[in-house]
Amino acid sequence: MGKFSSGKMRPLLVKLHSEWDRRVILSNCHKLANAPSDLRKIFIVADMSLDERRRNTVKRLHDRAVRENKIVQLSSGSLTVDGVLTYTVKDGHVYKSDSEVVSDTNNDG
C-alpha cells in the first residue's frame, strides 16, 4: 500500500477467508517480539471500521484536552473543547471558517 520509496517499509493489507484465521493470526502476533532481529520491525494490527477509528480519535482528543487543562465536554459522540465543537463521530474533524461549520468527511486513520 502507498507509494514506493526506496529504503522505507510500506504496510501490507492481508485479506483472510475467515474470522477464525484472523483470530489465530492476531492471537499469535506477540511472538514476533521474540523473532530474529530482521523480523522485529514487523507488526500486525487489526483493521478498524471508520466508526471505531473515529471513536478512538474522540477519546485521544478528549484525553489530550484534559491534560492541557482545557474545558472539555463530550456528549453523544461530539467533542467540544473550550466551547468550540471540534470533532464528532459522525462527521470527523469540524473546522470553522468565517461563519460556517465545515466537517471533514474523509476517512480518519
PyMOL commands that set and color helices and strands:
alter all, ss='L'
color gray80, all
select helices_A, chain A and resi 19-34+37-39+50-67
alter helices_A, ss='H'
color red, helices_A
select strands_A, chain A and resi 72-75+78-81+84-88+92-97+100-103
alter strands_A, ss='S'
color yellow, strands_A
deselect
rebuild
show_as cartoon
